[in-house]
Amino acid sequence: MSTDVNLLAKGLKYLGILIFLFIAAPISLTMGFKALKKFEGTPNEYLSYLILLLAIVLTIFAIYFAFKTFRVIQSALFTK
């Protein structure tokens, strides 16, 4: 059993992106809810729903990307 260094480097790059997503997703979700509260009853209310939709998509992508990242790291460490 040896470690595939190139695949491990790819996994560590993915891990850096994943950390950014884990920070950006909750912040954008919070911004969406605050915008929804601020723009309630105004014509700009659609903007807050757009921010919320993008934040939810970003959160779902972060969860998917987490599984993908850990699969890459696992395959890099435990190769045959």
N, CA, C and O atoms as a GROMACS GRO file, in nm:
protein
  320
    1MET      N    1   0.084  -0.119   0.000
    1MET     CA    2   0.000   0.000   0.000
    1MET      C    3   0.088   0.124   0.000
    1MET      O    4   0.170   0.145   0.090
    2SER      N    5   0.071   0.205  -0.100
    2SER     CA    6   0.144   0.330  -0.107
    2SER      C    7   0.046   0.443  -0.135
    2SER      O    8  -0.063   0.423  -0.189
    3THR      N    9   0.088   0.561  -0.098
    3THR     CA   10   0.004   0.678  -0.116
    3THR      C   11   0.027   0.737  -0.254
    3THR      O   12   0.141   0.760  -0.294
    4ASP      N   13  -0.081   0.762  -0.326
    4ASP     CA   14  -0.072   0.828  -0.456
    4ASP      C   15  -0.062   0.979  -0.430
    4ASP      O   16  -0.160   1.043  -0.393
    5VAL      N   17   0.056   1.033  -0.450
    5VAL     CA   18   0.083   1.172  -0.414
    5VAL      C   19   0.003   1.270  -0.500
    5VAL      O   20  -0.047   1.370  -0.449
    6ASN      N   21  -0.010   1.243  -0.628
    6ASN     CA   22  -0.085   1.333  -0.716
    6ASN      C   23  -0.233   1.337  -0.678
    6ASN      O   24  -0.295   1.443  -0.678
    7LEU      N   25  -0.288   1.221  -0.647
    7LEU     CA   26  -0.428   1.216  -0.607
    7LEU      C   27  -0.449   1.281  -0.471
    7LEU      O   28  -0.552   1.344  -0.446
    8LEU      N   29  -0.350   1.266  -0.382
    8LEU     CA   30  -0.358   1.331  -0.251
    8LEU      C   31  -0.352   1.483  -0.266
    8LEU      O   32  -0.423   1.554  -0.194
    9ALA      N   33  -0.270   1.533  -0.357
    9ALA     CA   34  -0.263   1.677  -0.381
    9ALA      C   35  -0.396   1.729  -0.434
    9ALA      O   36  -0.442   1.836  -0.395
   10LYS      N   37  -0.458   1.651  -0.522
   10LYS     CA   38  -0.591   1.689  -0.573
   10LYS      C   39  -0.693   1.691  -0.459
   10LYS      O   40  -0.777   1.780  -0.453
   11GLY      N   41  -0.686   1.592  -0.370
   11GLY     CA   42  -0.776   1.587  -0.256
   11GLY      C   43  -0.757   1.703  -0.161
   11GLY      O   44  -0.854   1.755  -0.106
   12LEU      N   45  -0.632   1.745  -0.141
   12LEU     CA   46  -0.606   1.858  -0.053
   12LEU      C   47  -0.654   1.989  -0.115
   12LEU      O   48  -0.698   2.079  -0.043
   13LYS      N   49  -0.645   2.001  -0.248
   13LYS     CA   50  -0.702   2.118  -0.315
   13LYS      C   51  -0.853   2.122  -0.296
   13LYS      O   52  -0.912   2.226  -0.266
   14TYR      N   53  -0.914   2.005  -0.313
   14TYR     CA   54  -1.058   1.996  -0.292
   14TYR      C   55  -1.094   2.030  -0.147
   14TYR      O   56  -1.198   2.092  -0.122
   15LEU      N   57  -1.009   1.990  -0.054
   15LEU     CA   58  -1.036   2.019   0.087
   15LEU      C   59  -1.032   2.169   0.114
   15LEU      O   60  -1.111   2.220   0.193
   16GLY      N   61  -0.941   2.240   0.048
   16GLY     CA   62  -0.936   2.385   0.062
   16GLY      C   63  -1.062   2.451   0.007
   16GLY      O   64  -1.116   2.544   0.068
   17ILE      N   65  -1.110   2.403  -0.106
   17ILE     CA   66  -1.234   2.455  -0.164
   17ILE      C   67  -1.352   2.422  -0.073
   17ILE      O   68  -1.443   2.503  -0.056
   18LEU      N   69  -1.349   2.302  -0.014
   18LEU     CA   70  -1.457   2.259   0.074
   18LEU      C   71  -1.464   2.347   0.199
   18LEU      O   72  -1.574   2.382   0.243
   19ILE      N   73  -1.351   2.383   0.254
   19ILE     CA   74  -1.351   2.472   0.371
   19ILE      C   75  -1.412   2.606   0.335
   19ILE      O   76  -1.489   2.662   0.412
   20PHE      N   77  -1.378   2.658   0.217
   20PHE     CA   78  -1.439   2.783   0.171
   20PHE      C   79  -1.591   2.769   0.158
   20PHE      O   80  -1.665   2.858   0.197
   21LEU      N   81  -1.637   2.656   0.102
   21LEU     CA   82  -1.781   2.634   0.086
   21LEU      C   83  -1.851   2.622   0.220
   21LEU      O   84  -1.962   2.671   0.237
   22PHE      N   85  -1.785   2.556   0.317
   22PHE     CA   86  -1.844   2.543   0.449
   22PHE      C   87  -1.856   2.677   0.520
   22PHE      O   88  -1.939   2.693   0.609
   23ILE      N   89  -1.775   2.774   0.482
   23ILE     CA   90  -1.785   2.908   0.540
   23ILE      C   91  -1.884   2.993   0.461
   23ILE      O   92  -1.964   3.065   0.520
   24ALA      N   93  -1.879   2.985   0.329
   24ALA     CA   94  -1.960   3.072   0.244
   24ALA      C   95  -2.108   3.035   0.245
   24ALA      O   96  -2.194   3.124   0.238
   25ALA      N   97  -2.140   2.907   0.255
   25ALA     CA   98  -2.281   2.865   0.248
   25ALA      C   99  -2.364   2.919   0.365
   25ALA      O  100  -2.470   2.976   0.340
   26PRO      N  101  -2.322   2.903   0.491
   26PRO     CA  102  -2.404   2.957   0.600
   26PRO      C  103  -2.410   3.110   0.601
   26PRO      O  104  -2.511   3.169   0.640
   27ILE      N  105  -2.300   3.174   0.559
   27ILE     CA  106  -2.300   3.320   0.556
   27ILE      C  107  -2.400   3.370   0.453
   27ILE      O  108  -2.476   3.464   0.480
   28SER      N  109  -2.402   3.310   0.335
   28SER     CA  110  -2.497   3.354   0.232
   28SER      C  111  -2.641   3.320   0.272
   28SER      O  112  -2.733   3.394   0.238
   29LEU      N  113  -2.661   3.211   0.344
   29LEU     CA  114  -2.795   3.177   0.392
   29LEU      C  115  -2.843   3.281   0.494
   29LEU      O  116  -2.958   3.322   0.491
   30THR      N  117  -2.754   3.322   0.582
   30THR     CA  118  -2.788   3.425   0.679
   30THR      C  119  -2.818   3.558   0.610
   30THR      O  120  -2.912   3.628   0.648
   31MET      N  121  -2.739   3.592   0.509
   31MET     CA  122  -2.764   3.715   0.434
   31MET      C  123  -2.899   3.711   0.365
   31MET      O  124  -2.969   3.812   0.358
   32GLY      N  125  -2.936   3.595   0.314
   32GLY     CA  126  -3.066   3.581   0.248
   32GLY      C  127  -3.182   3.602   0.343
   32GLY      O  128  -3.279   3.670   0.310
   33PHE      N  129  -3.172   3.543   0.463
   33PHE     CA  130  -3.280   3.561   0.561
   33PHE      C  131  -3.287   3.705   0.612
   33PHE      O  132  -3.396   3.757   0.635
   34LYS      N  133  -3.172   3.769   0.629
   34LYS     CA  134  -3.172   3.909   0.671
   34LYS      C  135  -3.230   3.999   0.562
   34LYS      O  136  -3.302   4.094   0.591
   35ALA      N  137  -3.199   3.969   0.437
   35ALA     CA  138  -3.255   4.046   0.326
   35ALA      C  139  -3.405   4.025   0.316
   35ALA      O  140  -3.479   4.118   0.285
   36LEU      N  141  -3.450   3.903   0.342
   36LEU     CA  142  -3.593   3.875   0.339
   36LEU      C  143  -3.667   3.956   0.446
   36LEU      O  144  -3.776   4.006   0.422
   37LYS      N  145  -3.605   3.968   0.563
   37LYS     CA  146  -3.666   4.045   0.671
   37LYS      C  147  -3.664   4.195   0.638
   37LYS      O  148  -3.760   4.267   0.668
   38LYS      N  149  -3.555   4.242   0.577
   38LYS     CA  150  -3.543   4.384   0.548
   38LYS      C  151  -3.632   4.428   0.432
   38LYS      O  152  -3.691   4.536   0.438
   39PHE      N  153  -3.642   4.347   0.328
   39PHE     CA  154  -3.716   4.384   0.208
   39PHE      C  155  -3.860   4.334   0.209
   39PHE      O  156  -3.923   4.328   0.103
   40GLU      N  157  -3.913   4.300   0.323
   40GLU     CA  158  -4.050   4.248   0.331
   40GLU      C  159  -4.150   4.356   0.288
   40GLU      O  160  -4.153   4.466   0.344
   41GLY      N  161  -4.230   4.323   0.188
   41GLY     CA  162  -4.332   4.416   0.140
   41GLY      C  163  -4.282   4.520   0.042
   41GLY      O  164  -4.356   4.613   0.009
   42THR      N  165  -4.160   4.508  -0.005
   42THR     CA  166  -4.106   4.604  -0.102
   42THR      C  167  -4.087   4.535  -0.237
   42THR      O  168  -4.091   4.412  -0.244
   43PRO      N  169  -4.068   4.612  -0.342
   43PRO     CA  170  -4.046   4.550  -0.474
   43PRO      C  171  -3.914   4.471  -0.483
   43PRO      O  172  -3.898   4.389  -0.573
   44ASN      N  173  -3.821   4.494  -0.392
   44ASN     CA  174  -3.693   4.423  -0.394
   44ASN      C  175  -3.699   4.289  -0.322
   44ASN      O  176  -3.595   4.227  -0.297
   45GLU      N  177  -3.817   4.244  -0.289
   45GLU     CA  178  -3.830   4.119  -0.214
   45GLU      C  179  -3.784   4.000  -0.297
   45GLU      O  180  -3.736   3.900  -0.242
   46TYR      N  181  -3.797   4.009  -0.428
   46TYR     CA  182  -3.752   3.898  -0.514
   46TYR      C  183  -3.602   3.877  -0.502
   46TYR      O  184  -3.554   3.765  -0.518
   47LEU      N  185  -3.527   3.984  -0.474
   47LEU     CA  186  -3.382   3.974  -0.458
   47LEU      C  187  -3.346   3.886  -0.338
   47LEU      O  188  -3.252   3.808  -0.344
   48SER      N  189  -3.421   3.901  -0.230
   48SER     CA  190  -3.393   3.819  -0.112
   48SER      C  191  -3.424   3.672  -0.137
   48SER      O  192  -3.354   3.584  -0.087
   49TYR      N  193  -3.529   3.645  -0.215
   49TYR     CA  194  -3.559   3.506  -0.250
   49TYR      C  195  -3.451   3.448  -0.342
   49TYR      O  196  -3.419   3.330  -0.333
   50LEU      N  197  -3.395   3.530  -0.428
   50LEU     CA  198  -3.287   3.486  -0.515
   50LEU      C  199  -3.162   3.452  -0.433
   50LEU      O  200  -3.096   3.352  -0.459
   51ILE      N  201  -3.131   3.536  -0.336
   51ILE     CA  202  -3.017   3.510  -0.248
   51ILE      C  203  -3.039   3.382  -0.169
   51ILE      O  204  -2.947   3.301  -0.153
   52LEU      N  205  -3.160   3.362  -0.120
   52LEU     CA  206  -3.192   3.240  -0.046
   52LEU      C  207  -3.179   3.116  -0.135
   52LEU      O  208  -3.125   3.014  -0.092
   53LEU      N  209  -3.228   3.125  -0.256
   53LEU     CA  210  -3.219   3.012  -0.348
   53LEU      C  211  -3.074   2.977  -0.378
   53LEU      O  212  -3.036   2.860  -0.378
   54LEU      N  213  -2.993   3.079  -0.404
   54LEU     CA  214  -2.851   3.055  -0.431
   54LEU      C  215  -2.780   2.996  -0.309
   54LEU      O  216  -2.693   2.910  -0.323
   55ALA      N  217  -2.817   3.041  -0.190
   55ALA     CA  218  -2.756   2.988  -0.068
   55ALA      C  219  -2.793   2.843  -0.045
   55ALA      O  220  -2.710   2.763  -0.002
   56ILE      N  221  -2.917   2.807  -0.074
   56ILE     CA  222  -2.960   2.668  -0.057
   56ILE      C  223  -2.889   2.578  -0.158
   56ILE      O  224  -2.846   2.468  -0.124
   57VAL      N  225  -2.876   2.625  -0.281
   57VAL     CA  226  -2.803   2.548  -0.383
   57VAL      C  227  -2.656   2.533  -0.343
   57VAL      O  228  -2.598   2.426  -0.360
   58LEU      N  229  -2.597   2.639  -0.290
   58LEU     CA  230  -2.458   2.634  -0.245
   58LEU      C  231  -2.441   2.536  -0.129
   58LEU      O  232  -2.340   2.466  -0.123
   59THR      N  233  -2.537   2.531  -0.039
   59THR     CA  234  -2.531   2.438   0.073
   59THR      C  235  -2.540   2.293   0.025
   59THR      O  236  -2.465   2.208   0.071
   60ILE      N  237  -2.631   2.266  -0.066
   60ILE     CA  238  -2.645   2.130  -0.120
   60ILE      C  239  -2.518   2.091  -0.195
   60ILE      O  240  -2.472   1.977  -0.184
   61PHE      N  241  -2.461   2.183  -0.271
   61PHE     CA  242  -2.337   2.154  -0.342
   61PHE      C  243  -2.222   2.129  -0.246
   61PHE      O  244  -2.136   2.045  -0.271
   62ALA      N  245  -2.219   2.202  -0.134
   62ALA     CA  246  -2.113   2.182  -0.035
   62ALA      C  247  -2.120   2.042   0.025
   62ALA      O  248  -2.017   1.979   0.050
   63ILE      N  249  -2.240   1.992   0.050
   63ILE     CA  250  -2.256   1.857   0.104
   63ILE      C  251  -2.210   1.754   0.000
   63ILE      O  252  -2.137   1.660   0.034
   64TYR      N  253  -2.251   1.771  -0.124
   64TYR     CA  254  -2.207   1.680  -0.231
   64TYR      C  255  -2.055   1.684  -0.246
   64TYR      O  256  -1.990   1.580  -0.259
   65PHE      N  257  -1.999   1.804  -0.245
   65PHE     CA  258  -1.855   1.820  -0.264
   65PHE      C  259  -1.777   1.761  -0.148
   65PHE      O  260  -1.664   1.715  -0.166
   66ALA      N  261  -1.835   1.762  -0.028
   66ALA     CA  262  -1.769   1.700   0.088
   66ALA      C  263  -1.754   1.550   0.066
   66ALA      O  264  -1.646   1.495   0.090
   67PHE      N  265  -1.859   1.484   0.022
   67PHE     CA  266  -1.849   1.340  -0.005
   67PHE      C  267  -1.748   1.312  -0.115
   67PHE      O  268  -1.670   1.216  -0.106
   68LYS      N  269  -1.749   1.394  -0.218
   68LYS     CA  270  -1.655   1.376  -0.329
   68LYS      C  271  -1.510   1.395  -0.281
   68LYS      O  272  -1.422   1.318  -0.318
   69THR      N  273  -1.488   1.496  -0.199
   69THR     CA  274  -1.354   1.525  -0.149
   69THR      C  275  -1.302   1.411  -0.062
   69THR      O  276  -1.187   1.368  -0.077
   70PHE      N  277  -1.385   1.363   0.029
   70PHE     CA  278  -1.339   1.257   0.118
   70PHE      C  279  -1.319   1.125   0.043
   70PHE      O  280  -1.236   1.043   0.083
   71ARG      N  281  -1.394   1.105  -0.064
   71ARG     CA  282  -1.373   0.985  -0.146
   71ARG      C  283  -1.238   0.993  -0.218
   71ARG      O  284  -1.168   0.893  -0.228
   72VAL      N  285  -1.202   1.111  -0.267
   72VAL     CA  286  -1.073   1.128  -0.334
   72VAL      C  287  -0.958   1.108  -0.236
   72VAL      O  288  -0.860   1.040  -0.268
   73ILE      N  289  -0.969   1.166  -0.117
   73ILE     CA  290  -0.863   1.151  -0.017
   73ILE      C  291  -0.852   1.006   0.027
   73ILE      O  292  -0.741   0.954   0.044
   74GLN      N  293  -0.964   0.940   0.046
   74GLN     CA  294  -0.963   0.800   0.086
   74GLN      C  295  -0.899   0.712  -0.021
   74GLN      O  296  -0.820   0.623   0.011
   75SER      N  297  -0.932   0.736  -0.145
   75SER     CA  298  -0.872   0.655  -0.252
   75SER      C  299  -0.724   0.686  -0.269
   75SER      O  300  -0.648   0.600  -0.314
   76ALA      N  301  -0.681   0.807  -0.233
   76ALA     CA  302  -0.539   0.839  -0.242
   76ALA      C  303  -0.460   0.770  -0.131
   76ALA      O  304  -0.347   0.727  -0.154
   77LEU      N  305  -0.518   0.760  -0.014
   77LEU     CA  306  -0.446   0.701   0.099
   77LEU      C  307  -0.449   0.549   0.098
   77LEU      O  308  -0.352   0.485   0.140
   78PHE      N  309  -0.558   0.490   0.052
   78PHE     CA  310  -0.576   0.346   0.061
   78PHE      C  311  -0.580   0.281  -0.077
   78PHE      O  312  -0.676   0.212  -0.110
   79THR      N  313  -0.478   0.302  -0.155
   79THR     CA  314  -0.472   0.238  -0.287
   79THR      C  315  -0.410   0.100  -0.273
   79THR      O  316  -0.338   0.072  -0.177
   80LYS      N  317  -0.438   0.015  -0.369
   80LYS     CA  318  -0.383  -0.121  -0.364
   80LYS      C  319  -0.251  -0.128  -0.436
   80LYS      O  320  -0.190  -0.235  -0.442
   0.00000   0.00000   0.00000
